[in-house]
Amino acid sequence: MTGYGGRRSRAERDAITVETGYALCSAAFAAVVVLGAVAGPALLFELPGAFETVLRHTGLVLAAVLFAVRTVSVLVRFRQAGQPSQPGRTSPDS
């Protein structure tokens, strides 16, 4: 439902679908990068047991938190962004 009680148009549903896909893909990419940066040394090099375990667990936790935060922030920003009153115009005086 839109803010006025009507049904969403096809374009609005498509925009929501695209934005959701973008949020999930960008969050997954960011999580993989952080996981690789934090846990990568533990996978590439032979480190002491406890240090290796800490790096792996820290990488997993940071990646999961980053995934959730990135997804929510993109979707909240999309929801707060208002639609232009005149499509195709970039500023009120154009």
RANORQUI-V219227 format. One record per residue. N is the residue number from 1. SS is DSSP state (2 for helix, 1 for strand, 0 for the rest). PHI is phi in degrees with one decimal (NA if undefined). PSI is psi in whole degrees, -180 to 180 (none if undefined). Layout:
N SS PHI PSI
N SS PHI PSI
This chain:
1 0 NA 142
2 0 -87.2 178
3 0 -63.2 -20
4 0 -100.6 6
5 0 89.8 -2
6 0 -88.3 177
7 0 -83.7 155
8 0 -73.6 143
9 0 -78.0 169
10 2 -61.0 -40
11 2 -63.9 -40
12 2 -66.2 -42
13 2 -64.7 -40
14 2 -64.1 -41
15 2 -63.6 -40
16 2 -64.8 -42
17 2 -63.9 -45
18 2 -64.2 -43
19 2 -66.4 -37
20 2 -65.0 -43
21 2 -62.1 -42
22 2 -63.1 -44
23 2 -60.7 -45
24 2 -69.8 -42
25 2 -67.9 -44
26 2 -68.7 -35
27 2 -68.1 -41
28 2 -64.6 -42
29 2 -62.0 -47
30 2 -62.7 -40
31 2 -64.8 -41
32 2 -65.5 -40
33 2 -62.9 -46
34 2 -66.0 -42
35 2 -59.9 -45
36 2 -65.1 -38
37 2 -69.8 -38
38 2 -87.2 -49
39 2 -91.2 -12
40 2 -56.3 -47
41 2 -58.8 -33
42 2 -68.9 -29
43 2 -84.9 -30
44 2 -87.9 -34
45 0 -116.4 156
46 0 -87.4 110
47 0 -114.1 163
48 0 -56.1 146
49 2 -50.7 -50
50 2 -66.5 -41
51 2 -65.8 -40
52 2 -63.0 -43
53 2 -64.4 -43
54 2 -62.4 -43
55 2 -62.6 -44
56 2 -63.3 -47
57 2 -67.2 -40
58 2 -62.5 -43
59 2 -61.2 -43
60 2 -64.6 -45
61 2 -65.0 -47
62 2 -62.4 -40
63 2 -64.2 -43
64 2 -65.3 -43
65 2 -65.6 -44
66 2 -62.0 -41
67 2 -58.4 -48
68 2 -65.6 -45
69 2 -64.7 -44
70 2 -64.1 -45
71 2 -61.1 -49
72 2 -64.5 -43
73 2 -64.8 -39
74 2 -66.2 -43
75 2 -70.5 -36
76 2 -67.4 -43
77 2 -62.3 -39
78 2 -64.9 -42
79 2 -66.9 -36
80 2 -77.7 -23
81 0 -71.1 119
82 0 -78.9 154
83 0 -77.6 143
84 0 -64.2 145
85 0 -70.8 -28
86 0 -128.6 99
87 0 -55.2 138
88 0 94.8 -11
89 0 -104.3 140
90 0 -97.0 -21
91 0 -143.0 157
92 0 -61.0 -28
93 0 -99.1 13
94 0 -88.0 none
